[in-house]
Amino acid sequence: YRLAHATPGFISAKSFYADDGEGVTIVLFADAESQRAWRDHPAHRKVQERGRTHIFSEVSSHVAEVTYSMSHRHEV
């Protein structure tokens, strides 16, 4: 998280875990250039490799572009 937070263009990062241990982390960046800079950072590459070879039994990555976003908060 620290490396992602330090990357210019970082917006947010959240992790979610299911009862069976499966997890997902969503990291948002302002643009594709910022996401690529984080993806290609040497320290991040090293952590990714360690995760694939020593920590996780399965890893998948998905990069997507948000074409529409809406949120609503109701204060009570």
Legacy VTK file of the C-alpha trace (Angstrom):
# vtk DataFile Version 3.0
C-alpha trace
ASCII
DATASET POLYDATA
POINTS 76 float
0.000 0.000 0.000
2.792 2.455 0.798
4.271 2.165 -2.679
0.881 2.626 -4.344
0.114 5.644 -2.114
3.450 7.209 -3.084
2.800 6.825 -6.809
1.646 10.052 -8.501
-1.948 9.648 -9.657
-2.896 7.257 -6.826
-6.557 7.579 -5.788
-7.337 4.701 -3.422
-6.684 1.095 -2.441
-9.011 -1.370 -0.710
-8.802 -5.073 0.051
-11.688 -7.453 0.655
-11.567 -11.051 1.878
-14.139 -13.847 1.757
-14.664 -16.347 4.581
-12.802 -18.992 2.546
-9.684 -16.813 2.423
-10.048 -15.602 -1.153
-9.225 -11.931 -1.459
-9.277 -9.059 -3.882
-7.457 -5.750 -3.801
-8.696 -2.817 -5.863
-6.211 -0.030 -6.544
-7.395 3.054 -8.399
-5.209 5.529 -10.273
-6.130 8.767 -12.024
-4.923 7.591 -15.421
-3.282 4.742 -17.327
0.167 6.341 -17.126
0.028 6.370 -13.299
-1.161 2.759 -13.210
1.674 1.664 -15.506
4.231 3.519 -13.383
3.030 1.613 -10.311
2.837 -1.692 -12.194
6.375 -1.316 -13.505
8.009 0.013 -10.328
10.946 -2.312 -9.500
9.927 -2.713 -5.841
6.351 -3.541 -6.830
7.588 -6.073 -9.410
9.634 -7.766 -6.673
6.618 -7.984 -4.338
4.437 -9.340 -7.168
6.952 -12.091 -7.904
7.185 -13.072 -4.233
3.389 -13.239 -4.012
3.157 -15.452 -7.088
5.900 -17.843 -6.001
5.649 -17.958 -2.184
2.340 -16.611 -0.890
-0.649 -17.116 -3.194
-1.825 -20.311 -4.875
-3.541 -18.291 -7.605
-3.048 -14.716 -8.828
-4.881 -12.768 -11.499
-4.741 -9.096 -12.449
-7.318 -7.050 -14.285
-6.808 -3.512 -15.550
-9.912 -1.585 -16.534
-10.879 1.925 -17.497
-13.836 3.502 -15.727
-16.162 5.024 -18.296
-18.856 6.066 -15.832
-18.935 6.464 -12.075
-21.699 7.623 -9.753
-22.081 7.645 -6.011
-24.737 8.795 -3.575
-24.531 9.262 0.152
-27.639 9.745 2.258
-26.957 11.450 5.576
-29.410 10.516 8.333
LINES 1 77
76 0 1 2 3 4 5 6 7 8 9 10 11 12 13 14 15 16 17 18 19 20 21 22 23 24 25 26 27 28 29 30 31 32 33 34 35 36 37 38 39 40 41 42 43 44 45 46 47 48 49 50 51 52 53 54 55 56 57 58 59 60 61 62 63 64 65 66 67 68 69 70 71 72 73 74 75
